[in-house]
């Protein structure tokens, strides 16, 4: 696939060193980088950053679509790797993204107002579940769900600010790198319907929405303006590189009894865990058959699996599955 035409724009030295290309439109920034590495258009031994103002075929997890209106961040970073890539990387990326200045600032403001802060939702999202006291003004879309809902067991919607998609890159049968893709809703909130939501229990949220929420709560204009997309490209690419460094350090500890890097990541994740203590229904597909398990979220294990305390007291470690949060906690 040919590379999209680049736009000329002033770049900081840190972004230029990542071989940054910015385009008006990309089918999918992840797909475009993967194809360029695989066909030799881009060197597999170097970092490559691709950003786009919009995507015509943006992708989320498991082939789901990613709505890509103008005004948001659509960013993919290719990074060479020497170690196998696992889902733990996605969680580490979430933690590092939650540290960028605008997220930290908004979380400080949200916490000051007694509102739920932006967290990392297993396994690849940023956002939050609103507390009961916050739901009066919440505008929700209606779910399309195979499971019938009752008044006692309604599903609580996730307010999704950002999504993460990591994809290993193979060439000639050899793993050469990973593409880390992030979509962050900044100025525009994607309009979701039962079709574009694809049956998932979430609604879109933007940074602009959170600014407006804070203004309503405080009756005062929030004193900080939204960062520019260029500023976010720089901050988010640094976060992705930091995540890759952390993942490599944690991977190197597998054969050791000393695991300071893993311990520090688990500590940080626990402070940002959007599912902590919530009652979940997890739907898994085993050889074409749906299996449902319910319980309370108990963080993650050392491999990044979701830990679920079932009603019988047993602790299940889940590698994958659809998450629904129940209100009958």
N, C-alpha and C positions, 0 to 999 in steps of 0.2 A: 504494500500500500504506500503511495507517495506521501511524503510529509506535507502537512498543511503549510501554507505560506506564512512566514513569520512576519511580525510587525516590528518596526524599529521603534524602540522606546529607551529612555535613559534607565540604565540598570545600576544598582549598587555593585561594588566589587564582589561582595559575598555571593550575590546571585549570579553574576557573570561567571564566576569560577565554577558554577554548576552547569555550565553550558545551557543556560536558560533560553528557551524559545517561548514567545507568547504569540498566540494566534487569536483571531476574532472568533473562529468557530472550529471545533474539532468533532468528529463523530464521537470519539471517546478518548480522553487523554491517556487513559491506561492502555487501551487497545493500540493507539497510535505509537506509543513508546515501545510496546512489546513487539509490534510488527517491524519497527525500524531497527531494533536490536537484532531480531531474528533474520532479517534480510541483509544485514550488514550496512545499512544506511547510517547507523550510529555505532560507535565503538563500544563493545561490551565491557571494556575495562575501565570506563570512565563514568562519572556521575552525569546524569542528564535530567534537567527539569523542564517540564512542559506545562504551561498554563493556558487557559482558554477563557474567553468571555462567555461562551455558551457551548453546549454540546448538543449534537443532533441525535445521538444514540447513546447517551450516558448510561453507565451500568452500575448496579449495586450488587449486593450479595446474591449468589445463586441465580444469576442471570436476570434479576429484576431490573426494571428501568430506574433511572435517576433523572428526575425533572431538573432541567438546567436553564432557568430564566436568567436574563441579564442582571448584573449587579451582585453576583455571588462569586465565590472562589471555586474553581475547578482546576485542581492541581495534581500532577503526578510526578513522582521522582523515581528514576531508575538508579539503583545502587548495586554495584557488583557484590557478590557474596562468596564466602568460602565455606559456609556452614549451611545445613539444611534449614529451610524456613518453616516455622510452625505458626499456629494461630496465636501463640503468646505474643508475637510481634505486633499484632493488631491492638492488643490491650496496652502494650508499652507505648505505642503510638498515641493511643487515647490519652494516657497519662501525660505524655509530653505536650500534646496539643492543649490540654487543660491548663498548662502552665503559661501559655502565651499571654502577653499583658492584658489584652482586652477581656479574655475569659476571667483572669484573676480579678480585674477591676469589677466586672459585673457580678462576680460571685461575692465580693466584699459588700457590694451594694445590696444584693439580694438577701444575704445573710443579715445585714443590718435591719432590713424590713421584715425579718422573720419569714422570708420566702425560700423555697427550695432552690439550692444552687445547682449550677451546671455540673454534671458528673459524667463518668464513663459508664456506659451500659454495655454489659457483656453481650456480644463479643466484639462489636465494631461500631459503636455509635457514641455521640456526645449529645447530652440533653438532660431532661429531668421528668419525673413524674410529679404532678402537682399534689400537694397535701390537700386534705379535705377542706381546709379553710380557704384554699385558693381557687376552688373549683366553681364558685358562683358565677364568675365572669368568664369562664372558659368556654370557648366556642369549639364544639367538637363535630367531627364528621361521623356519620353512622358507620359502624363496622360491618364488614361482610365476613361472617364467621361461620365455619361449619358447626361450631358448638353453640347450641341454643343458650341464650342468656336469660337469667331471671333477675328480679330486683335484688335478691340476696347475693347474687354472684355475677355482677356486671364486671366488665373488663375496664381497667383504668388505662387511658391512652398515654403513650409516651410522647413527649414533646421533643421532636428530633431536630437538633441544630446542625449536626454534622454526621457524615458517614465515612467509613474507612473501608477501602478495598485493597488487600494485598494479593499480589499474584506473582508466583515464581516465573522466571523466564528461562526457557530451555533453548539451546542451540546445538544442533548435531547430537542430540541425545544427552547433553551435558548441562547441568544447572550452572548458569553464568551470573544470574543476578535476580533481583526482585524489584517489581514496580509497586510503589506505595502510593495509592490514590486517595485523595481527600476531597470531598465536596462539603463546603461550608456555606450555609445560608447567611448572607450578610445584610444586603439591602432588600432582597426580594424573598417572600415566602411562597414556595411552590404551592399551587392550588391542587389539593389532592381530592380525588373522588374515590368511590369504592373500586373503580377500575385502576386508577393510577396508584392507589394505596396497595393494590394487589393482595387484599385480604389481611394485611398486617395491621396490628392495633397501634398505630401511631399517627400523629399529625405533625405537619411541618412547623418549624419555628425559625425565626431569623434573629440576628443580633439586633436589628431595628425593632423587632417586636419586644425584645427585652428592655430596650431603652424606653419604649413607650409605656410598658408595664411599670417601670420604675417611676416614670414621670407621673403616672396616675396614682401610684401608691404614696408618693411623697408630696404631690402637688407642686413640685419644683422641677425645673428643667435639669436633667442630669448634666453635670458640668463637663463631661468628656464627649467629644464627637467620635463617630465611628472611624476606625482607621481606614486608610485607603487600601484598595486591593493590592497595590504594589507593596505596601508595608506588610500586609498579611502574607503575601507570597514569601517575603524574606523571613518573617517570623516562623511561618509554618514549615518552610523548607529546613530551617535550622532545627525545628522540633523533630522532623523526620530523621535527620542525620543523627541527632542525639538518641533517638529511639533505636536506630540501627546499631549505634555504638553500645547502648545498653543491652540490646538483644545478644550481640556478639559476646559481651562480657559474661552474661548469664549463661549462654551456651557453653562457654569455656569452663564453667564451674560444675558441669554435670558429673565429672569424675572425681570431684573434690568433696570433702566433708565440710569445707569452709565455703559458705555461699553468701558473702556480704552483699553482692550486687543483686541477687535474687531477693534476699531479705529486705533490702531497701525498696525495691520495686513493689513487693507485696505490701509493705507498710504504706507506701504512697497510694497504691491502688485502693487500699481499704478506706482511705480518707476521701476518695472520689467515687466510690462504688454506688452507682445510681439504683442498684437493685437491693442493696443491703437491707435485710430484715423484711422484705416484701414477700407476700404470698404469691407464688407463681404457678401457672400451668405451662408445662413444657411439652410441646408436641414434636415427636421424632418420627422419622420415616425409616422403618427397618424392613428392608427387602420388599418394599411396596406396601407395607402395612403400617398404619399410623398407630403409634403408642403414646399414651398420655400419662404424664407423671405430675403430681402436685406436691407442693411443700413450700418451705420458707427458704429464701436465698441466704446462704452462709458464706459469701465471698467466693474466692477461687482457690484452687490448689496450686502446688508448685509448677504444674504443667500448664496452667491457665484454664483448666476445666472449671465450669460452674459447679459449685457445691450446693446441693439442695437437701435440706433436712425434711424427710418425708414424715407423714403423720404417724407412721409406725416407729419413728425414731431413727431409722436408718439414714445414713448420709450417702447420697448418690453423687457421683462425679460425672458431669455431662460435657461431652466434647462438642456437640452441636444440637440444634433444635430451635423451634419457634417459641419465643417467649411471650406469654400473656400475663399481665399483672392483674390479680383478682382483688376486689374491694372487700372481701370477707376475711380480712386478716385477723 
